[in-house]
């Protein structure tokens, strides 16, 4: 079963490829993505890694470790909460 992992406190220079490389030491990585701002393309400082195997080992080993000069936070991703309504002008 695959495991979705949250990775926070990333350096601005960290790429999706660098994230995949760091996690691939612990198992099979299905995907790795650094989240970027839509308008600027700049990293938001966090990302997600989906691992087909070795997820628990990667979390244990990499949480609190240093990647690209920054101490990172690594834990199991929580399911995404549904967005609340709103947005757009409503009638009064």
C-alpha positions in Angstrom: 0.0 0.0 0.0 1.4 3.4 -0.9 1.9 6.1 1.7 1.5 9.8 1.1 4.1 11.9 3.0 4.1 15.6 3.8 7.5 17.4 3.8 7.7 20.9 5.3 10.3 23.6 5.9 11.9 23.0 2.5 14.6 25.3 1.2 13.6 27.5 -1.7 16.2 25.8 -3.8 14.7 22.3 -3.2 13.3 20.7 -6.4 10.9 17.9 -6.9 13.8 15.9 -8.3 15.9 16.6 -5.2 13.0 15.5 -3.0 12.6 12.3 -4.9 16.3 11.6 -4.7 16.3 12.0 -0.9 13.3 9.7 -0.4 14.4 7.0 -2.9 17.1 5.9 -0.5 14.3 4.3 1.6 12.1 2.7 -0.9 10.2 3.1 -4.2 9.0 6.6 -4.9 5.8 6.9 -7.0 5.9 10.7 -7.1 7.5 13.7 -5.5 6.2 17.3 -5.8 7.4 20.6 -4.4 4.3 22.8 -4.2 4.8 26.2 -6.0 2.9 29.4 -6.1 0.8 29.6 -9.2 1.7 33.2 -10.1 5.4 33.4 -9.2 6.4 29.7 -9.7 8.4 30.0 -6.4 8.4 27.1 -3.9 5.9 27.5 -1.1 8.4 25.6 1.2 6.5 22.3 1.3 5.8 19.2 -0.8 4.5 15.7 -0.9 6.0 12.4 -1.7 4.1 9.2 -2.5 6.0 6.1 -1.7 5.0 2.6 -2.9 7.3 1.0 -0.2 9.5 2.2 2.6 7.3 5.1 3.7 7.5 4.5 7.4 11.3 4.1 7.2 11.6 7.4 5.3 9.5 9.3 7.8 11.5 8.0 10.7 14.9 8.7 9.0 14.2 12.0 7.4 12.1 13.9 10.0 14.4 16.5 11.5 17.2 15.8 9.0 18.8 18.4 6.8 18.0 18.8 3.1 19.6 21.6 1.0 20.8 23.3 4.2 17.4 23.3 6.0 16.0 21.1 8.7 12.9 19.5 7.3 9.7 18.2 8.9 8.4 14.8 7.5 5.2 13.1 8.5 2.3 11.2 7.1 0.1 13.5 5.1 -3.5 14.0 6.4 -6.4 13.6 4.0 -7.2 16.9 2.3 -10.2 18.6 3.9 -13.0 19.8 1.6 -12.8 23.4 0.8 -15.5 25.6 2.3 -17.9 27.4 0.1 -17.6 31.1 -0.5 -15.7 33.0 -3.0 -17.4 35.1 -5.6 -20.0 37.7 -4.9 -23.2 36.5 -3.4 -26.6 38.1 -3.2 -27.7 39.8 -0.1 
